Amino acid sequence: MKVRFYTPSDKQPWDSYVLNHPNATHCHLSGWKRVIEKAYGHKGYYLLAEDDSRISGILPLIHIKSFFFGNQLVSMPFMNYGGILADSSEAAEALTRAAIEICSDLKASEIELRHLGSMNSMKAVNGRQIIERTHKVRMLLDLPATKDELLKSFKSKLRSQISRPQKEGITAEIGGAEHIEIFYRVFSINMRDLGSPVHSKRLFQEIFREFHDRANICVASYRGVPVAAGLIFSFRNTVEIPWASSLRKYNELSPNMLLYWTLLANSCEQGARYFDFGRSTPGESTYKFKEQWGAKPWPLHWHNIIVDGKPVPDNQSEK
């Protein structure tokens, strides 16, 4: 078993491995390395495990070093998922050992792996304990074959909430990179109103440069004014919405309901089997919003490997 760094010539075999691995998400695609490096300057350490020159596992890692988040390796920051994909426990352990060595070389404090499943086969590697947290869930909706079937599955209250913004004159359309400026305007205003840090516009520009065939933006408008917007990402049979926002002053018109319905209906029409509402904390308002559409919670398994012996910082889950 050999572990080495990813090189540009590995793009096709890396992505082929991801597309064929049952536990893969779009966050494992090689293009995210370029996106994050270009948008934020965070260096990517992408690792491949090989057995007789055949890929038997991968681990995408991004080095995050900042005053707020500290010094750590994350798979994957700014996204919901990531972590190790491997064909065997041997490959997974080899990748973990390599990650610990890189973490030590960088004098980073810890490694965070955002897995969909548990790492039961590994409790510790190289004397470092693997800490598992299941404080977040993935909200996933099984989609029927048609949007009409989906609409019929909703309770009457939800159907009324979908029709109300349409009666108020709100319209919604789905497009591509041409909507980045509009999306970012809505997104940045909403983040400001929430008192939360906002992503760089360049992140979204780089996403469309790298993944123009997988990413789309939906914009809901009222009398020509964009009032809600969301970015979706398609991977295999799943559509995920990592980022969505609406303007607080138009909340009474419920533009968010039409935004999500438009995306759900389009996902059915495109033949998607699942709509991923992203991660949430059970019981919080975003969890309840996603739950009303019929989305079911699936526990996420975030694993932390403390390399410098210090406790895991409380704020790290917000990267």
Buried (B, 14 or more C-beta within 10 A) or exposed (E): BEBEEBEEEBBEBBBEBBEEBEBBBBBBBBBBBBBBBBBBEBBBBBBBBBBEEEBBBBBBBBBBBEEEBBBBBBBBBBBBBBBBBBBBEBBBBBBBEBBBEBBEEBEBBBBBBBBBEEBEEBEEBEEBEBBBBEEBBBBBBEBEEEBEEBBEBBEEEBBEBBBBBBEBEBBBEBEEBEBBEBBBBBBBBBBEEEEEEBBEBBBBBBBBBBBEEBBBBBBBBBEEEBBBBBBBBBBBEBBBBBBBBBBEEBEEBBBBBBBBBBBBBBBBEEEBBBBBBBBBEEEEEBBEBBBBBBBEBEBBBBBBBBBBEEEBBEEBBEB
